[in-house]
Amino acid sequence: MSSAATSPAAAPRQGGFQRFWRTLRQLFLEMAGACFAVLALAWLNLALRSWTRDVARWLIATAVAFAFLFFFFAVTSFLRARKL
């Protein structure tokens, strides 16, 4: 028995289902990040269209705030997927 296999620093080998579950979680986080990014672009498009049509400033600010919120969710989702 080698000492590398019994040392606590050695990472345990994952079984088939654990690897599959980890892959599914990573795929879900990446797809959620992509959806959030598309929604952020949609909110930015709405803000731009509102700006050109001279809509109330608070509506434009709300659209921009939602766009930044969705962009934040997209970035954090991709970072969590990468950490897995």
N, C-alpha and C positions, 0 to 999 in steps of 0.2 A: 504494500500500500504506500503510495507516495505521500509526502508531507503536504504537497500543494493541494491535493484533493480533500484533505482533512482540515486544512487551515480555515479559520473563520473568514478570512479575506476572500477566499475563493467563492465566486458567485454560484449558487446552485443552478443546475441545468433545468430549464423549464420543460415540462411535459408538452405533449401535442395540444391538448385543450387549452392550456395556459397561453401558449404561443398564439393559438387561434383567437382566443379572447382578447389578448393584447393587441393583435392586429385589427380586430373589429373595433376596439375602443379608439385606436389611433385613426382608423378610417372614419369613424363617426365624428371625431373631433375635427378632422380635416374638412369633412363635408359641411359640418356646422360652421366652420370658419369661412368656407367659400360662400355659403348662404348669407352669412352676416356681411361679407364683403360686397356681395351683389345688392343687398338691402341698403348698405351704406351708399353705394353709388346711386341707387334709386332716390334716396333722400337728398343727396347732393344735386341730382338732376331736378328734383322738385324745388329745391331752394333756388337754383339758377333760373328756372322758369318763372318762379314767383318774383325774383329780383327784376327780370326783364318786363314783367307785366305790372310792376308798381303796386305790389300787394303790401299789406301792413308789415312793418318791420318785425313785429313780434312773431308773425308766422314764418318769416324767413329765418329768424334766429332759432325758432323751434325746430325747423327742418334741419338746420346746420347742427344743432345740438344732438338730434337723433342720429344724424350721419356720423358724427364723431363717436357717439356711444356705440353704434353698430361697428364702426371701424375698430374701436377698442376691443369689443367682443371678438372680432375676427382675428386680431393680432394675438390676443391671449389664448384663443382656441388653437391657433397654429403653434404657439409656443408650448402649450400643454401637450399637444400631439407629438412635438419633437422631443419633449422630455421623456416620454414613454420609451 
